[in-house]
Amino acid sequence: MSFEDLPRDWAHRSLDDPVLTADILDLVVSDRDRAAGGVMVLLCQADGRLSQPVFVGEIGSPDVAMDVISFMAPNALDLPGVGGLVVALVRGSGAVTDLDRRVHQHTLEVCGRAGLALFGTFVVTRSDVVHLPVASDLRLERGVA
């Protein structure tokens, strides 16, 4: 599947499906955003449906990306109807790196402390959208880190 053949009811589906979420990220992350690099946060309702995509561009470093996530995750709960999110690290090219994995771990911890559902972390490039999975024996505990 790709963003070109999303199901008609995609806007009513939960983003807890990594394949669907990757296709939606492919749709909402523009070529310009990929060239600039940054962090895309998909604000979601508690049931996982997309509420609003938010792109913070020209981040420059993983530490700044973690600062953005540290700010956005707990504050997202103050927005009406927001109960979860998807985080995507956006850049022009490159494979998943240890720095991406570090940001992913930070995202898991921040969302856990905030009691916010994390529906997935991804890396988006011009050529691919990659889901960063959570180990099957680990579970995100809301409200604890």
N, C-alpha and C positions, 0 to 999 in steps of 0.2 A: 504494500500500500504506500501511497505518498499523499501529500497534501492535495494533489490533483484528483484523487479518488476517495476522499474522506466520505464516510457514510453521511447520508442526508441529515441524520439526527445527531451529528457529532456534538453540537452545542448543548445537548441534553444528556450527554454521557459523562461519566466520571473519568477524571484524569488519573485514576489509579491503574489504568492499563498503559504500560510503557510504550507499546506499539502505537496506540492512538495518540498518546501524548507526544511522541517523537514526530508524528505527522503534523500535529497541531503546531508544534514548535517550528517545524519546517515552513509552515504557513505564516506564522506571525513574526518570525525573525527575518527581517529584510536583508537583502544583499548589502545595503549600506551599513546596517548594524553589524553584520559579520565582518565587514572591512574595518569598521571602527573598533570592534571588540567591546566587551562589557558583560553585564549580567542582565539576563532576562528573568523576571519573576512573573509567574502566572498566578495571580490572586484567584483563589478558588472558594467556592461555597463549601460548607461543611461536608456536603455529599460528594465533593470532588468536581463539580461542574465549574467550568471557567467563568470567572466574573470579569477579570480585566488583566490584560498583559501590561507589564511595566518594564521598560528598558532603561537601564542606567549605562551610558556609553563611556568609552574611553577610560576604562578603569586603570589600566597600566600595570597592575601587579596583583598577585593573589592576595596579598595582605589588604589591599583596598577592597577587593571583592569580598573578603571576609568581613570588613567593616560595613559594607553595604548590607550584607545579609544580617549581620548583628543588629543593624538599625531597623531594617525592614520587617524581619520576622516578628519580633514582639509587638511592633507598632501595627502590623497588619490586623491584629485582633481587635484594634480600635475602630476598624473600618466596618460599616454595616454589611452584614451578610458574609464576611470573610471568615473562613474557618480552617483554611489550609493553603498550601502553595506548592508550586513547582519551581525549582531553581535551575537555570541553564547558564553555563559559562560559555560565552560566545566569543569566537575569534575566527580569523580568516582560514587558518589551516592548522594541521598538526594532529597527532594522535593524543590519546588520553595520557596524561603525565602524572607523576607523583604529586605535583602541586595541585592538579585537579582533584586527586584523591584526598589531599589535605583539606581543600575547600569543602569537598563533599562531607568529610567527617565533621568539620566545623558546622556545616549546615544541619547535619543530624543532631548535633549537641545543642545548637541554638534553638532549633524547633522543639526539641525535647524539653528544654528548660521553659520555653514559652507556652508549652501545652498546645502547640500548633501542629496540625497534621501536615506532614511532608509527603506529597504524592510522588515525588521523584526528583532526582538531580541528574542533569544531562550536560553533555558537552556538544555545542553546536558549531560546526564549521561550514565552509562553503560546500563541502562535498558530503557531509555526513551529520547525523544526529545520533549520539551514543548515550545510552542509559547507563548510569553508574549504579550498579545494584548494591543492595545491602546483603551481607552474608545471611544465609538462610537460618542460622542459629541465633541471629541477633534480631531484636525487635525494637522499634522506636517506642520507648515508653514516654508518654506525654506527661509533662510536668516534672520530669526528673532528668538529670544529666549526669 
